[in-house]
Amino acid sequence: MVGKVEGALVDGIREKGCIHLALIDPEKFSNNLAHIVADLESHGTLAIMIGGSTLKSSAQLDKTVKTIRDSCSLPTILFPNGPVGISRFAHAIFFMSLLNSSSTRYLIESQVVGASVVRRFNLEPIPLGYMIVGQSETAVSKVGVAKPVPFSKIDLATDYALAAQYLGMRFVYLEAGSGAERMVDPRMVSRVSETVDVPVIVGGGIRTPDQAERLARAGASAIVTGTVLEQEGPGRVKQILAALKRA
């Protein structure tokens, strides 16, 4: 059953074509977090994702989620690296499988451990197929023991995405990795979005409004930015949101 947060994402995509999601890593955002998320809400960000591939402290995660919820009215969606990434204070969680991981831990084992916690905390689970793409090794590909799908292997990425849809996942996430040198190839985004019937989220390496606009025009349903927000602040995100409106 589709929950309130997922419904808001779908409605936003239907209305705007491509939405913006901000990713907050509790290990990297500590100063001025309240002001940052308030600015994001005023600029038009639709939801706040919270998580990080190297997160180790549940207490730090809880503190971050509570700060965000106290500072804005945007939905908070956990983006966990495992059971440690689950907080009782969030609205929802991307309940995801790292599709191209070679470790069963990230395919299903962590999900088995976390499922009862999600239920106990009454979090809204949003099923998501997560895929690492690109040529370079990033923190998330290393931690997740993933073999990235090269940008040239568009058919392979499409098959992964279609398999995720057929397994019942209601979103597909193409991830180049935090701080990646290159964003996801728009040709890959275009093919995947044309093939699957679920929204396609794209993140990693998106630093400029022009890049965001190209991905939106290619068919992305949602753009995720994290590193550019950390390094340049909400002002740059405001420019990216303006580009999404143009697209």
MDAnalysis code that builds the backbone (N, CA, C; Angstrom):
import MDAnalysis as mda
import numpy as np

u = mda.Universe.empty(741, n_residues=247, atom_resindex=np.repeat(np.arange(247), 3), trajectory=True)
u.add_TopologyAttr("name", ["N", "CA", "C"] * 247)
u.add_TopologyAttr("resid", np.arange(1, 248))
u.add_TopologyAttr("resname", ["MET", "VAL", "GLY", "LYS", "VAL", "GLU", "GLY", "ALA", "LEU", "VAL", "ASP", "GLY", "ILE", "ARG", "GLU", "LYS", "GLY", "CYS", "ILE", "HIS", "LEU", "ALA", "LEU", "ILE", "ASP", "PRO", "GLU", "LYS", "PHE", "SER", "ASN", "ASN", "LEU", "ALA", "HIS", "ILE", "VAL", "ALA", "ASP", "LEU", "GLU", "SER", "HIS", "GLY", "THR", "LEU", "ALA", "ILE", "MET", "ILE", "GLY", "GLY", "SER", "THR", "LEU", "LYS", "SER", "SER", "ALA", "GLN", "LEU", "ASP", "LYS", "THR", "VAL", "LYS", "THR", "ILE", "ARG", "ASP", "SER", "CYS", "SER", "LEU", "PRO", "THR", "ILE", "LEU", "PHE", "PRO", "ASN", "GLY", "PRO", "VAL", "GLY", "ILE", "SER", "ARG", "PHE", "ALA", "HIS", "ALA", "ILE", "PHE", "PHE", "MET", "SER", "LEU", "LEU", "ASN", "SER", "SER", "SER", "THR", "ARG", "TYR", "LEU", "ILE", "GLU", "SER", "GLN", "VAL", "VAL", "GLY", "ALA", "SER", "VAL", "VAL", "ARG", "ARG", "PHE", "ASN", "LEU", "GLU", "PRO", "ILE", "PRO", "LEU", "GLY", "TYR", "MET", "ILE", "VAL", "GLY", "GLN", "SER", "GLU", "THR", "ALA", "VAL", "SER", "LYS", "VAL", "GLY", "VAL", "ALA", "LYS", "PRO", "VAL", "PRO", "PHE", "SER", "LYS", "ILE", "ASP", "LEU", "ALA", "THR", "ASP", "TYR", "ALA", "LEU", "ALA", "ALA", "GLN", "TYR", "LEU", "GLY", "MET", "ARG", "PHE", "VAL", "TYR", "LEU", "GLU", "ALA", "GLY", "SER", "GLY", "ALA", "GLU", "ARG", "MET", "VAL", "ASP", "PRO", "ARG", "MET", "VAL", "SER", "ARG", "VAL", "SER", "GLU", "THR", "VAL", "ASP", "VAL", "PRO", "VAL", "ILE", "VAL", "GLY", "GLY", "GLY", "ILE", "ARG", "THR", "PRO", "ASP", "GLN", "ALA", "GLU", "ARG", "LEU", "ALA", "ARG", "ALA", "GLY", "ALA", "SER", "ALA", "ILE", "VAL", "THR", "GLY", "THR", "VAL", "LEU", "GLU", "GLN", "GLU", "GLY", "PRO", "GLY", "ARG", "VAL", "LYS", "GLN", "ILE", "LEU", "ALA", "ALA", "LEU", "LYS", "ARG", "ALA"])
u.atoms.positions = np.array([
    [0.841, -1.193, 0.000],
    [0.000, 0.000, 0.000],
    [0.879, 1.248, 0.000],
    [0.535, 2.200, -0.833],
    [1.295, 3.444, -0.926],
    [0.979, 4.332, 0.267],
    [2.031, 4.787, 0.958],
    [1.863, 5.621, 2.130],
    [1.842, 7.104, 1.799],
    [1.746, 7.909, 2.838],
    [1.606, 9.357, 2.683],
    [2.830, 9.995, 2.035],
    [4.028, 9.600, 2.472],
    [5.247, 10.206, 1.926],
    [5.451, 9.791, 0.470],
    [5.291, 8.505, 0.202],
    [5.423, 8.042, -1.179],
    [4.393, 8.725, -2.072],
    [3.184, 8.886, -1.571],
    [2.157, 9.572, -2.342],
    [2.538, 11.004, -2.654],
    [3.199, 11.676, -1.696],
    [3.642, 13.054, -1.922],
    [4.723, 13.106, -3.002],
    [5.618, 12.115, -3.010],
    [6.648, 12.064, -4.047],
    [6.017, 11.869, -5.424],
    [5.113, 10.908, -5.506],
    [4.463, 10.611, -6.788],
    [3.657, 11.813, -7.276],
    [2.926, 12.455, -6.368],
    [2.145, 13.635, -6.750],
    [3.061, 14.760, -7.218],
    [4.187, 14.938, -6.533],
    [5.136, 15.975, -6.932],
    [5.710, 15.711, -8.303],
    [6.030, 14.450, -8.591],
    [6.550, 14.087, -9.914],
    [5.497, 14.323, -10.982],
    [4.270, 13.944, -10.672],
    [3.180, 14.134, -11.639],
    [2.965, 15.624, -11.930],
    [3.099, 16.444, -10.908],
    [2.854, 17.873, -11.061],
    [4.033, 18.604, -11.711],
    [5.252, 18.263, -11.281],
    [6.423, 19.034, -11.711],
    [7.257, 18.360, -12.790],
    [7.068, 17.067, -12.980],
    [7.884, 16.354, -13.956],
    [9.138, 15.785, -13.332],
    [9.903, 16.633, -12.652],
    [11.116, 16.190, -11.962],
    [11.242, 16.965, -10.659],
    [11.396, 16.233, -9.551],
    [11.473, 16.863, -8.238],
    [12.907, 16.846, -7.718],
    [13.147, 17.629, -6.662],
    [14.466, 17.653, -6.024],
    [14.391, 17.076, -4.625],
    [15.324, 16.178, -4.336],
    [15.481, 15.607, -3.005],
    [16.870, 15.973, -2.500],
    [16.955, 16.495, -1.298],
    [18.250, 16.839, -0.699],
    [18.712, 15.688, 0.176],
    [19.999, 15.341, 0.068],
    [20.567, 14.269, 0.878],
    [21.460, 14.865, 1.965],
    [21.109, 14.590, 3.200],
    [21.865, 15.081, 4.350],
    [22.603, 13.905, 4.998],
    [23.921, 13.977, 5.013],
    [24.753, 12.981, 5.685],
    [25.017, 13.481, 7.102],
    [24.537, 12.780, 8.134],
    [24.726, 13.262, 9.508],
    [26.178, 13.501, 9.885],
    [27.110, 12.822, 9.235],
    [28.524, 12.995, 9.539],
    [29.110, 14.248, 8.901],
    [28.378, 14.849, 7.957],
    [28.927, 15.993, 7.227],
    [28.148, 17.281, 7.469],
    [26.907, 17.178, 7.914],
    [26.096, 18.366, 8.158],
    [25.849, 18.503, 9.652],
    [26.549, 19.424, 10.279],
    [26.338, 19.660, 11.707],
    [26.069, 21.135, 11.986],
    [26.811, 22.005, 11.315],
    [26.642, 23.443, 11.524],
    [25.534, 24.004, 10.636],
    [24.692, 24.843, 11.212],
    [23.648, 25.563, 10.464],
    [22.644, 24.638, 9.777],
    [22.489, 23.416, 10.267],
    [21.576, 22.480, 9.618],
    [20.146, 22.998, 9.622],
    [19.716, 23.605, 10.713],
    [18.346, 24.120, 10.797],
    [18.094, 25.172, 9.727],
    [19.040, 26.085, 9.530],
    [18.882, 27.125, 8.510],
    [18.921, 26.532, 7.101],
    [19.768, 25.523, 6.911],
    [19.903, 24.908, 5.593],
    [18.590, 24.261, 5.158],
    [17.987, 23.465, 6.037],
    [16.761, 22.772, 5.631],
    [15.587, 23.736, 5.505],
    [15.573, 24.797, 6.294],
    [14.524, 25.810, 6.144],
    [14.640, 26.485, 4.778],
    [15.869, 26.771, 4.360],
    [16.089, 27.361, 3.036],
    [15.679, 26.391, 1.932],
    [16.018, 25.119, 2.097],
    [15.650, 24.121, 1.089],
    [14.142, 24.063, 0.906],
    [13.415, 24.105, 2.010],
    [11.952, 24.076, 1.918],
    [11.426, 25.295, 1.168],
    [11.981, 26.461, 1.463],
    [11.517, 27.680, 0.795],
    [11.865, 27.687, -0.688],
    [12.950, 27.002, -1.051],
    [13.370, 26.959, -2.463],
    [12.557, 25.967, -3.280],
    [11.923, 24.987, -2.625],
    [11.090, 24.044, -3.355],
    [11.523, 22.591, -3.308],
    [12.533, 22.258, -2.488],
    [12.896, 20.856, -2.299],
    [11.676, 20.101, -1.760],
    [11.453, 18.876, -2.253],
    [10.224, 18.165, -1.895],
    [10.373, 17.303, -0.652],
    [11.578, 16.788, -0.405],
    [11.789, 15.927, 0.765],
    [13.267, 15.908, 1.109],
    [13.563, 15.512, 2.345],
    [14.940, 15.409, 2.820],
    [15.282, 13.943, 3.042],
    [16.294, 13.463, 2.337],
    [16.835, 12.128, 2.574],
    [17.957, 12.239, 3.604],
    [18.061, 11.262, 4.489],
    [19.057, 11.314, 5.568],
    [19.791, 9.986, 5.637],
    [21.112, 10.047, 5.472],
    [21.917, 8.834, 5.549],
    [23.296, 9.066, 4.984],
    [24.142, 8.060, 5.129],
    [25.502, 8.134, 4.609],
    [26.112, 6.747, 4.576],
    [26.969, 6.494, 3.595],
    [27.512, 5.149, 3.416],
    [28.425, 4.724, 4.554],
    [28.991, 5.692, 5.299],
    [29.913, 5.347, 6.393],
    [29.338, 5.655, 7.773],
    [28.025, 5.935, 7.849],
    [27.406, 6.288, 9.120],
    [27.567, 5.164, 10.148],
    [27.986, 5.533, 11.355],
    [28.213, 4.535, 12.405],
    [27.428, 4.808, 13.690],
    [26.880, 6.013, 13.837],
    [26.260, 6.402, 15.099],
    [24.751, 6.595, 14.957],
    [23.976, 5.735, 15.627],
    [22.519, 5.899, 15.630],
    [22.117, 7.162, 16.381],
    [22.867, 7.509, 17.432],
    [22.565, 8.716, 18.207],
    [22.736, 9.963, 17.345],
    [23.791, 9.983, 16.538],
    [24.022, 11.118, 15.643],
    [22.920, 11.212, 14.596],
    [22.481, 10.061, 14.091],
    [21.387, 10.029, 13.124],
    [20.107, 10.575, 13.746],
    [19.764, 10.101, 14.955],
    [18.558, 10.567, 15.624],
    [18.586, 12.082, 15.814],
    [19.727, 12.607, 16.232],
    [19.857, 14.039, 16.457],
    [19.635, 14.818, 15.165],
    [20.197, 14.313, 14.071],
    [20.042, 14.978, 12.778],
    [18.592, 14.978, 12.333],
    [17.932, 13.832, 12.447],
    [16.526, 13.742, 12.025],
    [15.659, 14.690, 12.844],
    [15.874, 14.721, 14.142],
    [15.067, 15.601, 14.998],
    [15.306, 17.070, 14.663],
    [16.546, 17.442, 14.381],
    [16.850, 18.831, 13.999],
    [16.115, 19.206, 12.721],
    [16.130, 18.303, 11.764],
    [15.452, 18.573, 10.487],
    [13.946, 18.701, 10.696],
    [13.361, 17.806, 11.456],
    [11.916, 17.847, 11.673],
    [11.490, 19.086, 12.458],
    [12.364, 19.558, 13.337],
    [12.057, 20.765, 14.106],
    [12.201, 22.040, 13.274],
    [12.886, 21.929, 12.129],
    [13.250, 23.126, 11.361],
    [12.457, 23.303, 10.079],
    [11.708, 22.281, 9.671],
    [10.925, 22.397, 8.437],
    [9.782, 21.394, 8.481],
    [8.903, 21.489, 7.505],
    [7.760, 20.573, 7.447],
    [7.909, 19.541, 6.338],
    [9.096, 19.437, 5.751],
    [9.322, 18.496, 4.664],
    [9.356, 17.058, 5.191],
    [8.923, 16.098, 4.372],
    [9.041, 14.689, 4.770],
    [10.508, 14.297, 4.930],
    [10.804, 13.480, 5.933],
    [12.154, 12.957, 6.125],
    [12.162, 11.482, 5.744],
    [13.096, 11.136, 4.850],
    [13.179, 9.769, 4.333],
    [14.569, 9.229, 4.632],
    [14.630, 8.158, 5.398],
    [15.919, 7.551, 5.705],
    [16.503, 6.885, 4.458],
    [17.813, 7.038, 4.302],
    [18.546, 6.436, 3.197],
    [19.672, 5.615, 3.836],
    [19.338, 4.425, 4.363],
    [20.226, 3.725, 5.292],
    [21.360, 2.960, 4.625],
    [22.480, 2.862, 5.342],
    [23.580, 1.993, 4.925],
    [23.486, 0.630, 5.603],
    [22.438, 0.433, 6.367],
    [22.214, -0.799, 7.105],
    [21.329, -0.515, 8.295],
    [21.168, -1.465, 9.202],
    [20.302, -1.257, 10.369],
    [20.666, -0.040, 11.199],
    [21.946, 0.350, 11.235],
    [22.344, 1.526, 12.013],
    [21.734, 2.796, 11.439],
    [21.308, 2.748, 10.187],
    [20.749, 3.926, 9.527],
    [19.256, 4.096, 9.723],
    [18.672, 3.389, 10.684],
    [17.236, 3.476, 10.938],
    [16.984, 4.307, 12.190],
    [16.134, 5.315, 12.064],
    [15.791, 6.183, 13.187],
    [14.276, 6.205, 13.395],
    [13.858, 6.101, 14.624],
    [12.430, 6.131, 14.957],
    [11.800, 7.499, 14.696],
    [12.616, 8.530, 14.499],
    [12.094, 9.888, 14.396],
    [11.782, 10.324, 12.961],
    [12.116, 9.516, 11.969],
    [11.859, 9.870, 10.572],
    [10.421, 9.523, 10.180],
    [10.006, 10.055, 9.046],
    [8.670, 9.734, 8.522],
    [8.674, 8.422, 7.746],
    [9.709, 8.204, 6.944],
    [9.718, 7.077, 6.012],
    [11.148, 6.578, 5.814],
    [11.265, 5.479, 5.095],
    [12.571, 4.904, 4.802],
    [12.559, 4.323, 3.393],
    [13.599, 4.598, 2.622],
    [13.775, 3.890, 1.361],
    [14.237, 2.482, 1.719],
    [13.306, 1.522, 1.626],
    [13.628, 0.135, 1.943],
    [14.161, -0.476, 0.664],
    [15.493, -0.565, 0.588],
    [16.121, -0.790, -0.709],
    [17.059, -1.984, -0.709],
    [17.307, -2.472, -1.916],
    [18.296, -3.507, -2.152],
    [19.325, -2.950, -3.125],
    [20.605, -3.140, -2.810],
    [21.681, -2.714, -3.708],
    [21.814, -3.787, -4.780],
    [21.206, -3.533, -5.924],
    [20.980, -4.558, -6.947],
    [22.264, -5.183, -7.467],
    [23.334, -4.381, -7.603],
    [24.568, -4.912, -8.185],
    [25.677, -5.084, -7.154],
    [25.278, -5.359, -5.924],
    [26.248, -5.722, -4.897],
    [26.574, -7.209, -5.026],
    [27.821, -7.572, -4.731],
    [28.207, -8.979, -4.732],
    [28.086, -9.579, -3.337],
    [27.553, -8.796, -2.396],
    [27.383, -9.260, -1.023],
    [25.900, -9.418, -0.709],
    [25.538, -10.581, -0.188],
    [24.130, -10.787, 0.187],
    [23.722, -9.867, 1.336],
    [24.704, -9.316, 2.039],
    [24.394, -8.377, 3.126],
    [23.594, -7.198, 2.598],
    [23.998, -6.672, 1.437],
    [23.342, -5.481, 0.902],
    [22.198, -5.821, -0.048],
    [22.116, -7.091, -0.438],
    [20.996, -7.520, -1.268],
    [19.759, -7.815, -0.419],
    [19.957, -8.519, 0.721],
    [18.790, -8.951, 1.493],
    [19.046, -9.090, 2.992],
    [20.273, -9.397, 3.434],
    [20.486, -9.723, 4.847],
    [20.224, -8.533, 5.775],
    [20.721, -7.352, 5.427],
    [20.465, -6.177, 6.258],
    [18.983, -5.835, 6.284],
    [18.301, -6.087, 5.180],
    [16.872, -5.810, 5.104],
    [16.091, -6.732, 6.043],
    [16.542, -7.982, 6.145],
    [15.894, -8.933, 7.054],
    [16.056, -8.459, 8.500],
    [17.251, -8.005, 8.843],
    [17.513, -7.510, 10.197],
    [16.692, -6.251, 10.481],
    [16.590, -5.378, 9.477],
    [15.935, -4.089, 9.689],
    [14.428, -4.095, 9.584],
    [13.845, -5.119, 8.976],
    [12.398, -5.115, 8.715],
    [11.574, -4.979, 9.990],
    [11.911, -5.746, 11.003],
    [11.134, -5.687, 12.241],
    [11.312, -4.342, 12.944],
    [12.493, -3.728, 12.767],
    [12.730, -2.407, 13.355],
    [11.865, -1.359, 12.667],
    [11.793, -1.422, 11.352],
    [10.945, -0.505, 10.591],
    [9.495, -0.632, 11.039],
    [9.052, -1.853, 11.235],
    [7.675, -2.071, 11.683],
    [7.464, -1.539, 13.097],
    [8.428, -1.805, 13.987],
    [8.293, -1.359, 15.378],
    [8.293, 0.160, 15.484],
    [9.091, 0.818, 14.660],
    [9.159, 2.280, 14.675],
    [8.030, 2.929, 13.878],
    [7.199, 2.105, 13.221],
    [6.074, 2.602, 12.432],
    [6.534, 3.549, 11.327],
    [7.652, 3.188, 10.693],
    [8.151, 3.967, 9.564],
    [7.450, 3.522, 8.285],
    [7.276, 4.454, 7.364],
    [6.673, 4.111, 6.080],
    [7.763, 3.570, 5.148],
    [7.695, 2.290, 4.763],
    [8.702, 1.741, 3.861],
    [8.376, 2.056, 2.399],
    [9.371, 2.524, 1.679],
    [9.214, 2.820, 0.257],
    [10.167, 1.909, -0.506],
    [9.673, 0.871, -1.195],
    [10.530, -0.102, -1.867],
    [11.317, 0.531, -3.022],
    [12.634, 0.299, -3.021],
    [13.498, 0.967, -3.992],
    [14.615, 0.044, -4.449],
    [14.835, -0.010, -5.757],
    [15.969, -0.716, -6.331],
    [17.111, 0.253, -6.537],
    [18.251, -0.023, -5.899],
    [19.401, 0.892, -5.867],
    [20.521, 0.296, -6.716],
    [21.064, 1.114, -7.622],
    [22.069, 0.640, -8.555],
    [23.235, 1.624, -8.635],
    [24.467, 1.123, -8.489],
    [25.660, 1.957, -8.614],
    [26.134, 1.902, -10.059],
    [26.314, 3.069, -10.667],
    [26.754, 3.125, -12.066],
    [27.983, 4.031, -12.187],
    [28.721, 3.850, -13.274],
    [29.879, 4.704, -13.527],
    [31.166, 3.922, -13.633],
    [32.252, 4.659, -13.917],
    [33.547, 4.030, -14.132],
    [34.449, 4.037, -12.898],
    [34.241, 4.982, -11.982],
    [35.161, 5.145, -10.862],
    [34.600, 4.528, -9.586],
    [35.516, 4.112, -8.689],
    [35.107, 3.574, -7.399],
    [34.808, 4.716, -6.452],
    [33.659, 4.670, -5.809],
    [33.269, 5.675, -4.833],
    [33.077, 5.005, -3.484],
    [32.842, 5.816, -2.457],
    [32.672, 5.262, -1.113],
    [31.525, 4.264, -1.064],
    [30.425, 4.606, -1.715],
    [29.262, 3.725, -1.645],
    [29.503, 2.416, -2.386],
    [30.225, 2.443, -3.501],
    [30.503, 1.202, -4.219],
    [31.462, 0.324, -3.432],
    [32.406, 0.946, -2.729],
    [33.360, 0.187, -1.919],
    [32.678, -0.425, -0.707],
    [31.925, 0.397, 0.014],
    [31.241, -0.099, 1.206],
    [30.209, -1.163, 0.833],
    [29.480, -0.930, -0.261],
    [28.422, -1.850, -0.673],
    [28.893, -3.040, -1.475],
    [30.216, -3.182, -1.643],
    [30.799, -4.295, -2.406],
    [30.080, -4.424, -3.753],
    [29.935, -3.296, -4.428],
    [29.192, -3.262, -5.686],
    [30.136, -3.218, -6.880],
    [29.716, -3.835, -7.939],
    [30.418, -3.749, -9.214],
    [29.646, -2.755, -10.070],
    [30.125, -1.494, -10.166],
    [29.360, -0.468, -10.874],
    [29.057, -0.863, -12.321],
    [27.874, -0.508, -12.778],
    [27.499, -0.721, -14.175],
    [28.108, 0.411, -14.993],
    [29.027, 0.128, -15.923],
    [29.642, 1.205, -16.722],
    [28.588, 1.988, -17.493],
    [28.848, 3.273, -17.708],
    [27.900, 4.096, -18.450],
    [27.636, 3.545, -19.847],
    [28.608, 2.820, -20.391],
    [28.450, 2.269, -21.739],
    [27.499, 1.071, -21.759],
    [27.240, 0.466, -20.593],
    [26.389, -0.720, -20.533],
    [24.941, -0.321, -20.237],
    [24.371, 0.420, -21.154],
    [23.023, 0.938, -20.952],
    [21.993, -0.192, -20.890],
    [22.167, -1.214, -21.723],
    [21.224, -2.332, -21.712],
    [21.253, -3.066, -20.372],
    [22.434, -3.196, -19.778],
    [22.554, -3.873, -18.488],
    [21.844, -3.078, -17.390],
    [22.055, -1.764, -17.396],
    [21.379, -0.912, -16.405],
    [19.867, -1.006, -16.567],
    [19.416, -1.047, -17.799],
    [17.977, -1.145, -18.065],
    [17.418, -2.472, -17.573],
    [18.167, -3.547, -17.772],
    [17.721, -4.856, -17.309],
    [17.650, -4.911, -15.783],
    [18.631, -4.321, -15.114],
    [18.593, -4.246, -13.650],
    [17.331, -3.496, -13.196],
    [17.067, -2.365, -13.836],
    [15.926, -1.537, -13.452],
    [14.606, -2.270, -13.685],
    [14.523, -2.965, -14.811],
    [13.302, -3.705, -15.123],
    [13.100, -4.854, -14.142],
    [14.200, -5.522, -13.775],
    [14.107, -6.592, -12.781],
    [13.612, -6.040, -11.443],
    [14.105, -4.863, -11.066],
    [13.663, -4.233, -9.820],
    [12.162, -3.967, -9.865],
    [11.673, -3.466, -10.979],
    [10.240, -3.199, -11.119],
    [9.442, -4.490, -11.018],
    [9.904, -5.536, -11.686],
    [9.175, -6.805, -11.664],
    [9.215, -7.462, -10.288],
    [10.220, -7.128, -9.485],
    [10.294, -7.633, -8.117],
    [9.405, -6.834, -7.165],
    [8.771, -5.783, -7.680],
    [7.827, -5.020, -6.880],
    [8.364, -3.725, -6.311],
    [9.602, -3.361, -6.667],
    [10.162, -2.103, -6.174],
    [9.519, -0.941, -6.923],
    [9.142, 0.098, -6.179],
    [8.335, 1.159, -6.774],
    [9.143, 2.389, -7.191],
    [10.450, 2.365, -6.941],
    [11.367, 3.386, -7.428],
    [12.666, 2.702, -7.840],
    [13.350, 3.301, -8.811],
    [14.692, 2.858, -9.200],
    [15.637, 4.045, -9.032],
    [16.781, 3.786, -8.431],
    [17.750, 4.849, -8.141],
    [19.061, 4.542, -8.870],
    [19.434, 5.414, -9.817],
    [20.719, 5.325, -10.500],
    [21.694, 6.239, -9.774],
    [22.750, 5.675, -9.194],
    [23.660, 6.419, -8.319],
    [25.084, 6.360, -8.839],
    [25.648, 7.546, -9.141],
    [27.046, 7.617, -9.550],
    [27.977, 7.646, -8.349],
    [27.439, 7.922, -7.167],
    [28.241, 7.960, -5.947],
    [28.490, 9.373, -5.475],
    [28.517, 9.546, -4.165],
    [28.771, 10.861, -3.578],
    [30.137, 11.387, -4.008],
    [30.155, 12.608, -4.538],
    [31.403, 13.207, -4.959],
    [31.968, 12.633, -6.243],
    [31.146, 11.908, -6.999],
    [31.618, 11.299, -8.244],
    [32.099, 12.364, -9.228],
    [33.107, 12.010, -10.013],
    [33.643, 12.946, -11.006],
    [32.655, 13.191, -12.133],
    [31.844, 12.184, -12.463],
    [30.860, 12.307, -13.537],
    [29.478, 11.942, -13.010],
    [28.482, 12.667, -13.489],
    [27.116, 12.313, -13.154],
    [26.682, 11.131, -14.026],
    [25.523, 10.579, -13.738],
    [24.976, 9.501, -14.547],
    [24.765, 9.993, -15.978],
    [25.133, 9.171, -16.939],
    [24.999, 9.535, -18.348],
    [23.521, 9.727, -18.694],
    [23.150, 10.880, -19.262],
    [21.745, 11.109, -19.623],
    [21.186, 10.062, -20.572],
    [22.035, 9.456, -21.405],
    [21.549, 8.412, -22.314],
    [21.076, 7.195, -21.534],
    [21.768, 6.875, -20.444],
    [21.334, 5.767, -19.593],
    [20.016, 6.108, -18.912],
    [19.905, 7.336, -18.412],
    [18.671, 7.780, -17.766],
    [17.505, 7.703, -18.735],
    [17.742, 8.142, -19.958],
    [16.692, 8.148, -20.969],
    [16.189, 6.744, -21.263],
    [17.114, 5.804, -21.468],
    [16.710, 4.442, -21.800],
    [15.969, 3.781, -20.635],
    [16.510, 3.947, -19.427],
    [15.881, 3.329, -18.261],
    [14.477, 3.899, -18.046],
    [14.350, 5.217, -18.114],
    [13.051, 5.851, -17.852],
    [12.022, 5.502, -18.926],
    [12.482, 5.259, -20.150],
    [11.568, 4.862, -21.221],
    [11.098, 3.422, -21.066],
    [11.905, 2.612, -20.369],
    [11.627, 1.182, -20.275],
    [10.781, 0.813, -19.065],
    [11.056, 1.433, -17.928],
    [10.329, 1.059, -16.704],
    [9.118, 1.958, -16.496],
    [8.200, 1.489, -15.669],
    [6.983, 2.237, -15.382],
    [7.020, 2.895, -14.009],
    [8.172, 2.834, -13.333],
    [8.305, 3.432, -11.998],
    [9.219, 4.650, -12.092],
    [9.122, 5.580, -11.137],
    [9.975, 6.770, -11.169],
    [11.460, 6.411, -11.065],
    [12.268, 7.169, -11.806],
    [13.721, 6.964, -11.814],
    [14.384, 8.128, -11.078],
    [15.067, 7.808, -9.980],
    [15.807, 8.787, -9.194],
    [17.259, 8.756, -9.643],
    [17.882, 9.938, -9.753],
    [19.274, 10.022, -10.214],
    [20.078, 10.865, -9.223],
    [21.253, 10.375, -8.841],
    [22.100, 11.121, -7.916],
    [23.574, 10.868, -8.176],
    [24.406, 11.697, -7.567],
    [25.853, 11.543, -7.682],
    [26.452, 12.406, -8.775],
    [27.398, 13.266, -8.409],
    [28.130, 14.054, -9.391],
    [27.368, 15.204, -10.010],
    [26.203, 15.546, -9.454],
    [25.400, 16.647, -9.999],
    [25.798, 17.930, -9.273],
    [26.447, 18.833, -9.992],
    [26.994, 20.030, -9.358],
    [26.449, 21.338, -9.925],
    [25.880, 21.281, -11.130],
    [25.465, 22.518, -11.797],
    [24.008, 22.438, -12.228],
    [23.357, 23.597, -12.401],
    [21.984, 23.621, -12.911],
    [21.873, 22.974, -14.287],
    [22.886, 23.173, -15.144],
    [22.853, 22.593, -16.482],
    [22.816, 21.070, -16.427],
    [23.596, 20.478, -15.528],
    [23.580, 19.025, -15.391],
    [22.209, 18.533, -14.941],
    [21.628, 19.213, -13.973],
    [20.307, 18.817, -13.481],
    [19.262, 18.925, -14.584],
    [19.333, 19.982, -15.361],
    [18.369, 20.166, -16.452],
    [18.501, 19.062, -17.496],
    [19.737, 18.682, -17.819],
    [19.955, 17.617, -18.807],
    [19.370, 16.294, -18.324],
    [19.538, 16.000, -17.055],
    [19.009, 14.750, -16.510],
    [17.481, 14.764, -16.470],
    [16.911, 15.907, -16.124],
    [15.448, 16.023, -16.111],
    [14.882, 15.852, -17.515],
    [15.506, 16.466, -18.482],
    [15.040, 16.338, -19.872],
    [15.216, 14.908, -20.389],
    [16.198, 14.187, -19.815],
    [16.424, 12.805, -20.230],
    [15.385, 11.856, -19.656],
    [14.648, 12.316, -18.646],
    [13.586, 11.486, -18.100],
    [13.667, 11.202, -16.618],
    [14.629, 11.791, -15.924],
    [14.711, 11.586, -14.476],
    [13.450, 12.117, -13.800],
    [12.935, 11.358, -12.837],
    [11.767, 11.786, -12.078],
    [12.158, 12.569, -10.838],
    [13.384, 12.332, -10.354],
    [13.882, 13.027, -9.164],
    [15.392, 13.157, -9.251],
    [15.895, 14.297, -8.798],
    [17.326, 14.570, -8.737],
    [17.718, 14.671, -7.263],
    [18.806, 13.985, -6.899],
    [19.310, 14.035, -5.531],
    [20.646, 14.768, -5.515],
    [20.781, 15.751, -4.632],
    [22.064, 16.425, -4.457],
    [22.449, 16.382, -2.982],
    [23.720, 16.111, -2.741],
    [24.230, 16.060, -1.387],
    [25.535, 16.815, -1.246],
    [26.543, 16.420, -2.036],
    [27.865, 17.045, -1.948],
    [27.815, 18.527, -2.297],
    [27.059, 18.883, -3.346],
    [27.000, 20.298, -3.743],
    [26.309, 21.129, -2.667],
    [25.354, 20.544, -1.977],
    [24.694, 21.239, -0.868],
    [25.680, 21.434, 0.276],
    [26.464, 20.414, 0.556],
    [27.461, 20.489, 1.619],
    [28.524, 21.541, 1.315],
    [28.971, 21.596, 0.068],
    [30.094, 22.460, -0.292],
    [29.686, 23.882, -0.657],
    [28.497, 24.028, -1.257],
    [28.114, 25.341, -1.769],
    [26.851, 25.912, -1.127],
    [26.114, 25.096, -0.405],
    [24.962, 25.598, 0.317],
    [23.673, 25.634, -0.481],
    [22.571, 26.056, 0.169],
    [21.251, 26.064, -0.465],
    [21.142, 26.985, -1.679],
    [22.017, 27.986, -1.772],
    [21.952, 28.893, -2.916],
    [22.130, 28.178, -4.233],
    [23.077, 27.257, -4.278],
    [23.297, 26.477, -5.494],
    [22.099, 25.564, -5.770],
    [21.519, 25.008, -4.719],
    [20.348, 24.154, -4.890],
    [19.179, 24.956, -5.456],
    [19.048, 26.212, -5.038],
    [17.998, 27.071, -5.581],
    [18.152, 27.202, -7.097],
    [19.391, 27.335, -7.570],
    [19.645, 27.428, -9.006],
    [19.294, 26.115, -9.704],
    [19.609, 24.998, -9.047],
    [19.283, 23.695, -9.622],
    [17.769, 23.511, -9.723],
    [17.039, 23.958, -8.709],
    [15.577, 23.863, -8.750],
    [14.995, 24.704, -9.874],
    [15.586, 25.857, -10.104],
    [15.132, 26.698, -11.211],
    [15.352, 25.987, -12.556],
    [16.471, 25.263, -12.651],
    [16.759, 24.523, -13.881],
    [15.756, 23.390, -14.091],
    [15.354, 22.740, -12.997],
    [14.362, 21.670, -13.115],
    [13.017, 22.207, -13.586],
    [12.680, 23.403, -13.162],
    [11.440, 24.036, -13.609],
    [11.502, 24.313, -15.105],
    [12.667, 24.761, -15.596],
    [12.834, 25.003, -17.025],
    [12.675, 23.719, -17.822],
    [13.195, 22.635, -17.249],
    [13.132, 21.344, -17.956],
    [11.715, 20.793, -18.026],
])
